[in-house]
Amino acid sequence: MTFLILLFLIFVVDKGVGNFVVNVVTDGSYSITVNGNIWLTSGYTFFNNNGKKYSTADYSLKLSRSWSTSGRDIIGEWQSTNFDYLAASLPVTTTIKTYNDPDLPIAIFTQKYYGQANRTSANDTTQVISSFPSFQALSNGGMGFLAYGGDMAGYSDLKFGWWQYGASFSTGISGGPLVIFDSASNAMIISPLSQFMAASNQLSQQYQQLSYGIMGLVDTVPQNYSIDFIVYYSDKGINQAMIEWGKLLKRVYKRNQNRRNYGTTLNFMGYWTDNGAYYYYNTESGKNYETTILDAVSYIKSQNIPFKYTQYDSWWYGKGHKSGVLTWTPMPEVFPHGFKYLSDQTKLPFSCHNRFWDGATPYAKYNGGRYNFIEDLNSGLAVPDDDQFWVDLFNMTQQWGPFIMYEQDWLDVETDKNRVLQSDLFIGRRWLVGMGKAAEQFEIGIQYCMSYSRHILQSLEIPTVSQARVSGDYSPGGKQWNIGVTSMFVDALGVAPFKDTFWTTEVQPGSPYGNKTEPQTRLNSLIATLSTGPVGPGDGIGFINTTVLMRCCDSEGRILQPSKPAKAIDDQIKRSAFPTYAGPDGEVYTTYSNISGYIFGIVVGADLKNSYNLTPSSGWTFGQMPESVIYSGDDPTDLPRPFSEASPLRLGSECTPVNFCLYYTTPILQLGVRTRVMLLGEPNKWVPISQKRFNSIVQTSSDVIINLIVNAYEIVTFRFLLDLGPIQTIVCDNSRGVGPAIYSTISISQRTCVVF
């Protein structure tokens, strides 16, 4: 009789919008369907308490009540189904929330503790102490996955494959967002929505189950603690799903983009000395770093190279017995006269690197210092847990000169080697937020390096984090320019992707890298420019190739960027997951400049091992490409040709890292009734039409007018065609030096440029 009554009480609630439906059963189970097909089905819910796992798998986790409610939050009007459980005497509630708006195809899964949980640790960083949501892998669902994992924003252990039994990818502390997709245009993203430094996931091969919850070393969870995870769906493809997911998270956290939009390091090129650069732990023979830097800057200025800042890596500060930083001040043998003297001599702003903290740092109270640090006795490292420490540290930099960016490197090691960051629910967030607030107080930007996905997600609350490395360390001749997939992730959250430094000259004797050479100088320069992150070459004195370098920038070093970072196209990602899918086996990135609503596309193909036809509908990371023509970026005599579904762009094995394929698209404008106009922009620039140069394009009944900025003593050449005729040029000449920069106007009908 009891069994029959339970059957009668169990019912299903379907919630969702359009193609995306969340099926919730009042027994606590759930599934997610897309177009009527099951994509995700629930696994086991569990909570650790008092040294035991209470789970729905063995019925030790008791469901006491299911109930519904509704309301409104910053996202919109929602409805939820809630499940009250008892883990022994511990009351916990899980919630599935969906939204009524058809433009919000999302589900939010929440865990909330209504009592304090004790002795919860799983003693394993790859496990979690709670599980909700959890999803089972399908036996054969015909879907693929992209999983961000490891450091450099998920670059180091990026995985693709079939979403099925046996799927394997990084989880736990080093895990990141998971993207599930089909071979059409449906994609779903699963990630934390709150408590980013405490959230984690666990992949159980035993149960073929992916569980989301609290990181596995946490041993106490206080009463009223809650944590949220989100499932975001889009029917517009993988790239668009990432964009929309990020847009929602930025809305929830009200992320400010000013630092990214206006920071010096993201708008102007600089000179770098990090790993891969010529002067990374390497000085001129017989000279210290101070003299080497002054000589390098003198050389740069003698060549009229418009670097607007310098970057100083980890070679300038002292380290302790565990290779962590002791005091973040320059060693006397490196900079005998200090930063102020150096900045006065170079007259350049600068950025400084930092790493993990050594347990022997004199800043720590336990070493007689002024600040709260927590030492890890096993690793010998430490983490600051004191907001005033960051305020005082950045206040110290105000005496150094124009210090503009703090690079927090080794975030993975700081996290892995300080157990408290894996076992405490709150210290990780306090560490990063305290750093960010202090930097904002002094108008200092932050770059994250060697970050896990959790650090990138946490930056949603830290707007001064404007950029992050998305590649491995640069090494001459290596392949670390392949940042198209990790750029999708960080850009979605409002952070600019950084490719790292690079060489502009192939052979540079005397470097610290032995006989290594760099045959891919042009590709590294191109990818850095298209990333919208820093452009920071690290050549030695006498080795800067200005022809390669200055394709990035205008005469003042302003980076002529596209409107969005170049990203891997959906077909590339699908091919990585589905080996027989008809996508490119290699790297195909696209991006664009949007000037007054006119879209100027950029296509890069490199390291291709097969042939691929790129079309206006399949090859773009921002949606459908409007009607355009396409032309080569390598051949200045190449005339635009039709670009359509019937006339695709063929890319093949001729697209190598050294001889990569570069193409541009341009829309067809009208001059009068019959004359077609195609704007080609600046020759010898990686982005021939950039919003950093061109402010607007106005099409009238009798003219096409382009408004642009020309620097003092700069000459800008602009190319265009009429009716696929010969390429014509218009010159904007400000060689008389009006400025520093001046607005100018190009008239296509008059073939003139007026420099005001």
C-alpha positions in Angstrom: 0.0 0.0 0.0 2.9 2.5 0.8 4.5 1.8 -2.5 1.3 2.6 -4.4 0.8 5.8 -2.5 4.3 7.0 -3.3 3.7 6.3 -7.0 0.6 8.4 -6.8 2.4 11.3 -5.2 5.3 11.5 -7.7 4.8 13.8 -10.6 6.8 15.6 -13.2 7.1 19.4 -13.6 8.3 20.6 -17.0 10.0 24.0 -16.9 12.0 25.9 -19.5 11.6 27.9 -22.7 11.5 26.9 -26.3 13.8 24.0 -27.2 15.2 23.9 -23.7 13.1 22.0 -21.1 14.0 21.0 -17.5 12.0 18.0 -16.4 11.8 18.0 -12.6 10.3 15.0 -10.7 9.1 15.4 -7.1 11.2 12.5 -6.0 14.3 14.8 -6.5 15.3 13.5 -10.0 15.5 15.7 -13.1 16.6 15.8 -16.7 17.2 18.4 -19.4 15.9 18.0 -22.9 16.7 19.8 -26.1 14.3 19.6 -29.0 12.6 16.7 -27.1 15.9 14.7 -26.8 17.4 14.0 -23.4 20.8 15.7 -23.1 21.3 15.5 -19.3 19.8 13.2 -16.8 20.3 13.4 -13.0 22.8 11.4 -11.1 22.9 11.0 -7.3 22.6 13.9 -4.8 24.7 13.6 -1.8 26.0 15.7 1.2 28.9 14.8 3.5 28.3 15.2 7.3 29.9 13.8 10.4 32.4 11.7 8.5 29.8 10.0 6.3 28.4 10.6 2.8 24.6 10.8 2.8 23.4 10.0 -0.7 20.3 9.2 -2.7 22.3 6.3 -4.2 21.8 4.2 -1.0 18.8 6.2 0.3 20.7 7.5 3.3 19.9 11.0 2.2 16.3 11.4 3.2 13.9 13.6 1.1 11.4 15.1 3.5 9.5 17.6 1.3 9.4 19.0 -2.3 7.8 22.4 -2.8 7.6 25.2 -5.4 7.9 29.0 -5.3 8.5 31.9 -7.6 9.9 35.4 -7.6 12.0 37.9 -9.3 15.8 38.6 -9.2 18.4 40.5 -11.2 18.0 38.0 -14.0 14.2 38.1 -14.3 11.0 36.3 -13.1 11.7 32.8 -12.0 10.0 29.7 -10.7 11.6 27.0 -8.7 11.2 23.5 -7.4 12.8 22.9 -4.0 13.8 19.7 -2.2 14.3 19.5 1.5 16.7 16.7 2.6 18.1 15.4 5.8 21.7 14.2 6.0 21.2 12.5 9.4 20.1 15.6 11.4 21.6 18.2 8.9 18.8 20.0 7.0 19.8 20.9 3.4 17.7 22.2 0.5 18.4 21.9 -3.2 16.6 24.1 -5.7 16.1 24.1 -9.4 15.3 27.6 -10.8 14.2 28.4 -14.3 13.0 31.6 -15.9 9.9 32.6 -17.8 11.7 34.8 -20.4 12.2 32.9 -23.7 15.6 34.7 -24.0 16.7 33.0 -20.7 17.1 29.3 -21.5 18.9 28.5 -18.2 18.6 26.4 -15.1 20.2 27.4 -11.8 20.9 24.7 -9.3 21.4 25.7 -5.7 22.6 24.0 -2.5 21.7 25.6 0.8 22.7 24.4 4.3 20.2 25.2 7.0 22.5 23.7 9.7 26.2 23.5 10.1 27.9 20.5 8.5 31.0 19.1 10.3 33.7 16.6 9.3 32.7 16.9 5.7 36.1 16.5 4.0 36.5 13.9 1.3 40.3 14.2 1.7 40.7 14.5 -2.1 40.9 17.6 -4.2 39.4 15.8 -7.2 36.2 15.1 -5.2 33.4 17.2 -3.8 31.7 17.1 -0.4 28.3 17.8 -1.9 26.6 16.9 -5.2 23.8 18.9 -6.8 23.4 19.1 -9.7 24.9 15.8 -10.9 24.6 14.4 -14.4 25.1 11.0 -15.9 27.1 10.5 -19.1 24.9 9.1 -21.9 25.8 5.8 -23.5 25.4 7.2 -27.0 23.8 10.6 -27.2 25.6 11.8 -30.3 27.0 14.8 -28.4 30.5 16.1 -27.9 32.2 18.1 -25.1 34.8 20.8 -24.6 36.2 20.9 -21.1 38.5 23.7 -19.8 41.1 22.3 -17.5 44.5 23.1 -15.9 46.2 26.4 -15.8 46.4 29.4 -18.2 42.6 29.7 -18.1 42.0 26.1 -19.0 44.6 25.9 -21.7 47.0 23.4 -20.3 44.5 20.5 -20.0 41.9 21.5 -22.6 39.9 18.4 -23.6 37.5 17.5 -26.4 35.6 14.3 -27.0 32.3 12.4 -27.1 30.0 13.1 -24.2 29.5 9.4 -23.3 30.6 6.7 -20.9 34.3 6.9 -20.4 34.6 10.6 -21.0 37.5 12.0 -19.1 38.7 15.6 -18.4 40.0 17.8 -15.6 37.8 18.3 -12.6 38.3 19.3 -9.0 40.5 22.4 -8.2 41.9 22.6 -11.8 38.6 21.9 -13.6 36.6 24.5 -15.5 33.4 25.2 -17.5 32.1 22.3 -19.5 30.5 22.8 -22.9 28.3 20.0 -24.4 27.1 20.3 -28.0 25.8 18.4 -30.9 26.8 18.5 -34.6 24.2 21.1 -35.4 24.0 24.4 -33.5 22.9 23.4 -30.0 25.2 24.0 -27.1 25.0 23.9 -23.3 27.4 25.3 -20.7 27.7 24.1 -17.1 29.6 26.2 -14.6 29.6 27.6 -11.1 27.4 30.7 -10.7 28.6 31.7 -7.2 31.3 30.9 -4.6 33.8 30.5 -7.4 36.8 29.8 -5.2 34.9 27.1 -3.3 33.0 25.5 -6.1 34.3 22.3 -7.7 33.2 19.2 -9.6 33.9 15.5 -9.5 33.9 12.9 -12.3 33.1 9.5 -11.1 34.1 6.7 -13.5 32.4 4.2 -11.2 29.0 5.8 -11.6 29.7 7.6 -14.9 28.5 10.7 -13.1 29.6 14.3 -13.1 28.8 16.0 -9.7 29.0 19.7 -8.9 29.4 20.9 -5.3 31.9 22.2 -2.7 35.6 21.4 -3.1 36.7 18.2 -1.5 39.0 19.3 1.4 36.4 21.5 3.1 35.7 20.1 6.5 33.1 22.5 7.9 30.2 24.3 6.1 28.5 27.0 8.2 24.7 27.3 8.6 23.0 29.3 5.8 25.9 28.7 3.3 24.7 28.4 -0.3 26.3 27.8 -3.6 24.9 28.0 -7.2 25.6 26.3 -10.5 24.2 27.2 -13.9 23.3 25.4 -17.1 23.0 27.7 -20.0 21.6 26.7 -23.4 21.8 28.3 -26.9 20.6 27.1 -30.3 23.1 29.5 -32.0 26.2 27.4 -31.7 29.2 27.0 -29.3 30.7 30.5 -29.7 27.4 32.2 -29.3 26.5 30.1 -26.3 29.8 31.2 -24.6 29.1 34.9 -25.4 25.5 34.7 -24.0 26.6 32.8 -20.9 29.3 35.3 -20.2 26.9 38.2 -20.8 24.5 36.8 -18.2 27.3 36.3 -15.6 28.6 39.8 -16.2 25.1 41.1 -15.7 24.7 39.2 -12.4 27.9 40.6 -11.1 27.6 44.1 -12.7 31.1 43.8 -14.1 32.6 47.1 -15.2 34.6 47.0 -18.4 36.4 50.3 -18.1 39.8 48.9 -17.2 39.7 46.6 -20.2 38.5 49.3 -22.6 40.9 52.1 -21.5 44.0 50.5 -19.9 47.4 51.3 -21.3 48.6 47.7 -21.6 45.5 46.7 -23.6 45.6 49.7 -26.0 49.3 50.2 -26.6 52.2 47.8 -27.2 54.9 47.4 -24.6 58.3 45.8 -24.2 58.3 42.5 -22.2 61.0 40.5 -20.3 59.0 37.4 -19.2 59.8 33.8 -20.0 60.6 33.5 -23.7 61.9 37.1 -23.9 65.6 37.7 -24.6 66.2 39.3 -21.3 64.4 36.8 -19.1 67.0 36.0 -16.4 69.6 37.2 -19.0 71.4 40.5 -19.1 73.9 42.0 -21.4 77.4 40.5 -20.9 79.1 42.1 -17.9 76.1 44.3 -17.0 73.4 44.3 -14.4 69.7 44.5 -15.2 69.4 48.2 -14.6 72.0 49.0 -17.3 70.5 46.3 -19.6 67.0 47.8 -19.4 68.4 51.3 -19.9 70.3 50.1 -23.0 67.3 48.3 -24.3 65.1 51.4 -24.0 67.8 53.6 -25.5 67.9 51.2 -28.5 64.1 51.2 -28.8 63.9 55.0 -28.8 66.8 55.2 -31.4 64.7 53.1 -33.7 61.5 55.2 -33.1 59.6 52.2 -31.9 56.6 53.5 -29.9 56.5 51.2 -26.9 54.3 52.8 -24.2 55.4 50.7 -21.2 57.8 48.1 -20.1 57.2 44.8 -18.2 59.6 43.5 -15.5 59.4 39.8 -14.7 60.3 37.8 -11.7 64.1 38.3 -12.0 64.0 41.6 -10.0 62.8 40.6 -6.5 64.3 38.2 -3.9 63.1 34.7 -3.3 63.2 32.4 -0.3 64.0 28.8 0.4 60.9 27.6 -1.5 61.4 30.0 -4.4 58.6 32.1 -3.3 58.8 35.9 -3.0 60.2 37.3 0.2 59.8 41.0 -0.2 58.4 42.6 -3.3 61.2 45.1 -3.6 64.0 45.2 -6.2 67.3 43.4 -5.2 70.2 45.9 -5.0 72.3 44.0 -7.5 69.4 44.1 -10.0 68.3 47.7 -9.7 71.0 49.5 -7.6 69.2 52.8 -7.8 65.6 51.5 -7.5 62.5 51.7 -9.6 62.2 55.5 -9.3 65.5 56.1 -10.9 64.7 53.6 -13.7 61.4 55.1 -14.5 62.8 58.6 -14.5 65.5 57.5 -17.0 63.2 55.5 -19.3 60.2 57.9 -19.0 58.0 54.9 -19.5 55.2 53.4 -17.3 55.8 49.9 -16.2 54.2 46.6 -15.1 55.7 44.2 -12.5 55.4 40.5 -12.1 54.7 38.7 -8.8 54.6 35.0 -7.9 53.5 32.9 -4.9 54.6 34.0 -1.4 57.4 32.2 0.5 56.6 31.1 4.0 59.7 33.0 5.2 58.4 36.4 4.1 59.1 39.1 6.7 55.7 40.6 5.9 54.0 37.9 7.9 53.1 38.4 11.5 54.4 35.0 12.5 57.8 36.2 11.2 57.6 39.5 13.0 55.9 41.4 10.3 52.7 43.4 10.2 50.2 41.3 8.2 48.2 38.2 8.6 49.6 35.4 6.4 48.7 31.7 6.6 51.7 29.5 6.2 51.4 26.0 4.8 53.9 23.9 6.8 54.1 21.2 4.2 54.9 23.3 1.1 56.7 26.1 2.9 54.6 28.7 1.1 52.1 31.2 2.5 49.0 33.2 1.4 48.1 36.7 2.6 44.8 37.1 4.4 44.9 40.8 5.2 43.3 43.5 3.1 45.6 46.1 4.5 48.6 44.2 3.2 47.5 44.8 -0.4 46.7 48.5 0.3 50.2 49.0 1.7 51.9 47.0 -1.0 50.3 49.0 -3.8 50.8 52.2 -2.0 54.5 51.5 -1.9 54.5 51.3 -5.8 53.3 55.0 -5.9 56.9 55.9 -4.9 58.3 53.9 -7.8 57.0 56.0 -10.6 54.1 55.3 -13.1 53.3 51.7 -12.1 50.3 50.7 -14.2 49.9 46.9 -14.0 50.4 44.1 -11.4 50.8 40.7 -12.9 49.8 37.9 -10.5 51.5 34.8 -11.8 51.7 31.3 -10.4 48.1 31.3 -9.3 47.9 27.6 -9.8 50.9 26.9 -7.5 49.6 29.4 -4.9 46.3 27.5 -4.9 47.8 24.0 -5.0 50.5 24.5 -2.4 48.5 26.4 0.2 46.0 23.8 1.6 43.9 26.6 3.2 42.9 27.7 -0.3 41.4 24.3 -0.9 39.9 23.7 2.5 38.5 27.0 3.5 35.3 28.3 1.9 36.1 32.0 2.2 39.9 32.7 2.2 40.4 32.2 -1.6 37.8 34.8 -2.4 39.2 37.2 0.3 42.7 36.8 -1.1 41.7 37.8 -4.7 39.1 40.4 -3.9 41.3 42.1 -1.4 44.1 42.3 -4.0 41.7 43.6 -6.6 40.1 46.3 -4.4 43.5 47.6 -3.3 44.7 47.8 -6.9 41.5 49.6 -7.9 42.2 52.1 -5.2 45.5 53.1 -6.8 44.2 52.7 -10.4 46.4 49.7 -11.1 45.3 47.0 -13.5 45.8 43.3 -12.8 46.8 40.5 -15.1 46.2 36.9 -14.0 48.8 34.2 -15.2 48.8 30.5 -14.7 45.3 30.8 -13.5 42.8 28.0 -13.1 39.3 28.5 -14.4 38.1 29.3 -10.8 40.4 32.4 -10.8 39.0 33.6 -14.1 35.4 33.2 -12.8 36.3 35.0 -9.6 37.4 38.0 -11.6 33.7 38.7 -12.3 33.8 40.4 -8.9 37.2 42.1 -9.6 36.9 44.5 -12.5 40.5 45.6 -12.2 41.4 42.2 -13.5 41.4 43.2 -17.2 43.5 40.5 -18.8 44.7 36.9 -18.4 47.2 34.6 -20.1 45.5 32.0 -22.2 48.5 30.1 -23.5 51.6 28.2 -22.2 54.8 30.1 -21.8 56.3 31.4 -25.0 59.3 29.5 -26.3 60.9 30.5 -29.6 59.6 28.1 -32.4 57.0 26.5 -30.2 53.2 26.3 -30.6 51.6 28.4 -27.9 49.9 30.8 -30.3 46.9 28.5 -30.5 44.6 30.5 -28.1 41.4 30.4 -30.1 39.5 28.2 -27.6 40.7 29.7 -24.3 40.0 33.2 -25.7 36.4 32.3 -25.9 36.3 31.6 -22.2 38.0 34.7 -20.8 36.6 37.1 -23.3 33.1 36.0 -22.4 33.7 37.1 -18.8 35.1 40.5 -19.8 38.8 39.6 -19.6 41.2 40.2 -22.5 43.2 37.1 -23.6 47.0 37.4 -23.6 49.1 35.3 -25.9 52.4 36.1 -24.1 55.5 37.7 -25.5 57.1 36.7 -28.8 60.1 37.4 -31.0 59.9 39.4 -34.2 63.3 38.2 -35.6 64.0 34.5 -36.2 67.6 34.2 -35.0 68.8 36.1 -31.9 72.3 35.0 -30.8 73.0 35.3 -27.1 69.5 34.5 -25.9 69.1 32.2 -22.9 67.4 29.6 -25.1 70.4 28.1 -26.8 70.0 27.5 -30.5 66.3 28.0 -30.6 64.9 30.1 -33.5 61.6 31.6 -34.3 60.3 31.0 -37.8 56.8 32.0 -36.8 57.4 35.7 -36.2 54.6 36.9 -38.3 52.0 34.5 -36.9 52.9 35.4 -33.3 52.6 39.1 -34.1 49.3 38.5 -35.9 47.7 36.4 -33.1 48.9 38.9 -30.4 47.2 41.7 -32.3 44.0 39.8 -32.9 43.7 38.7 -29.3 42.8 42.2 -28.1 45.2 41.5 -25.2 48.7 43.0 -24.7 51.1 43.1 -27.6 54.5 42.6 -25.9 57.5 41.5 -28.0 60.6 40.5 -26.1 63.5 40.8 -28.6 67.1 41.6 -27.7 68.9 44.8 -28.5 69.3 45.0 -32.3 66.8 42.3 -33.1 63.4 44.1 -33.3 62.0 43.7 -36.8 59.9 46.8 -37.1 58.2 45.6 -40.4 56.7 42.6 -38.6 56.1 44.5 -35.3 54.4 47.6 -36.6 51.7 45.7 -38.5 50.1 45.7 -35.1 49.8 49.4 -34.4 49.7 53.0 -35.5 52.6 55.3 -35.3 52.0 56.0 -31.6 52.0 52.3 -30.7 48.2 52.1 -30.4 47.1 48.6 -31.1 44.8 48.5 -34.2 42.6 45.7 -32.8 39.4 44.1 -34.1 36.2 44.6 -32.2 36.5 41.1 -30.6 39.3 38.6 -30.0 39.9 36.1 -32.8 38.4 32.7 -31.7 38.3 29.2 -32.9 35.2 28.6 -35.1 32.6 26.1 -34.1 33.5 23.7 -36.8 37.1 23.4 -35.5 35.8 22.5 -32.0 33.3 20.0 -33.4 36.1 18.4 -35.4 38.2 18.1 -32.2 35.3 16.3 -30.5 34.0 14.3 -33.5 37.1 13.0 -35.6 35.0 12.4 -38.7 33.2 15.7 -38.6 33.8 17.8 -41.7 35.6 20.6 -39.9 39.1 21.9 -40.0 41.8 19.7 -38.6 43.9 22.6 -37.3 43.4 26.2 -36.3 40.8 28.4 -38.0 40.1 31.6 -36.2 37.8 34.5 -37.2 37.0 37.9 -35.9 35.8 41.3 -37.2 35.7 45.0 -36.9 32.3 46.7 -36.6 32.4 50.2 -37.8 29.0 51.9 -37.8 27.3 48.6 -38.2 29.5 47.5 -41.2 31.3 44.2 -40.6 34.8 43.7 -41.8 35.8 40.1 -41.2 39.2 38.5 -40.6 40.1 34.8 -41.2 43.2 33.1 -40.1 44.1 29.5 -40.9 47.2 27.8 -39.6 48.6 24.3 -39.0 45.9 22.8 -41.1 46.1 19.1 -42.1 43.0 18.9 -44.3 40.9 20.9 -46.6 38.0 23.0 -45.3 35.4 25.2 -46.9 34.5 28.2 -44.8 31.2 29.9 -45.6 29.3 33.0 -44.3 27.1 30.8 -42.1 29.6 28.3 -40.7 32.9 30.1 -40.3 32.1 33.0 -37.9 32.4 33.3 -34.2 29.7 36.0 -34.0 26.9 34.7 -36.1 26.0 35.0 -39.8 28.4 37.1 -41.9 26.5 39.7 -44.0 26.9 39.8 -47.7 30.6 40.4 -48.4 33.5 39.8 -50.7 36.8 38.3 -49.6 40.4 38.9 -50.5 43.9 37.8 -49.4 45.8 39.5 -46.6 49.1 38.2 -47.9 48.8 39.3 -51.6 48.4 43.1 -51.9 47.3 42.7 -55.6 44.5 40.2 -54.8 41.1 41.5 -55.8 38.1 40.8 -53.8 35.9 37.9 -55.0 32.5 36.7 -54.1 32.0 35.0 -50.7 28.8 33.1 -50.2 27.4 29.7 -49.4 27.9 28.8 -53.1 31.4 30.4 -53.2 33.1 29.4 -50.0 36.7 30.1 -49.0 38.8 27.0 -49.3 41.6 26.5 -46.7 44.0 23.6 -46.7 47.3 22.1 -45.8 49.1 25.1 -47.4 48.0 27.0 -44.3 51.1 26.4 -42.1 52.3 28.2 -39.0 55.0 29.9 -41.1 52.9 30.5 -44.2 49.6 30.9 -42.6 46.4 31.8 -44.5 45.0 35.3 -43.9 41.9 36.7 -45.5 39.7 39.7 -45.1 36.1 40.3 -45.9 34.5 43.6 -46.7 30.8 44.5 -47.3 29.6 46.0 -50.6 28.6 49.6 -50.2 26.9 51.8 -52.8 28.2 55.1 -54.4 25.2 56.5 -56.1 22.8 54.1 -57.8 25.1 51.9 -59.8 28.7 52.0 -58.4 29.7 49.5 -55.8 32.3 50.4 -53.2 34.6 47.9 -51.3 36.7 49.4 -48.5 40.0 47.6 -48.0 41.6 49.9 -45.4 45.3 50.2 -44.5 47.8 48.0 -46.2 50.5 46.4 -44.1 48.3 46.3 -40.9 47.0 43.0 -39.4 43.7 44.7 -39.0 43.3 47.0 -42.0 40.0 48.5 -40.7 40.0 48.9 -37.0 37.7 50.9 -34.7 40.9 52.2 -33.0 41.6 54.0 -36.3 38.3 54.5 -38.0 35.5 56.1 -36.0 32.6 55.9 -38.5 31.5 55.1 -42.0 28.7 57.2 -43.5 27.0 56.1 -46.7 25.1 59.0 -48.4 23.3 59.1 -51.8 26.4 60.4 -53.4 29.4 59.5 -51.3 31.0 57.1 -48.8 32.6 59.1 -46.0 35.1 57.6 -43.6 36.1 59.4 -40.4 39.4 58.5 -38.8 42.3 59.6 -36.5 45.7 60.4 -37.9 48.6 61.0 -35.5 51.1 63.8 -35.7 53.7 63.1 -38.3 51.8 60.1 -39.5 50.8 59.2 -43.1 47.8 56.8 -43.5 47.2 55.1 -46.8 43.7 53.9 -47.4 42.8 51.4 -50.1 39.4 50.8 -51.9 37.8 49.5 -55.1 35.0 50.6 -57.3 33.1 47.8 -59.0 36.0 45.3 -58.6 38.2 47.6 -60.7 41.8 48.3 -59.9 42.8 49.0 -56.3 42.8 52.8 -55.6 44.4 54.7 -52.7 43.8 57.8 -50.8 46.5 59.3 -48.6 45.9 61.1 -45.3 49.0 63.1 -44.7 49.7 64.7 -41.3 53.5 64.9 -41.8 53.4 68.5 -40.8 52.7 67.3 -37.2 49.3 68.7 -36.3 48.1 67.0 -33.3 49.1 64.9 -31.2 46.3 63.3 -33.1 43.8 64.8 -35.4 40.4 63.9 -36.9 40.4 63.4 -40.6 37.8 62.6 -43.3 38.1 60.5 -46.4 35.7 61.1 -49.3 35.5 58.2 -51.7 33.7 60.2 -54.4 36.2 63.0 -54.2 39.2 60.6 -53.7 40.4 63.0 -51.0 41.4 63.0 -47.3 41.0 66.2 -45.4 43.2 66.4 -42.3 41.7 69.1 -40.1 
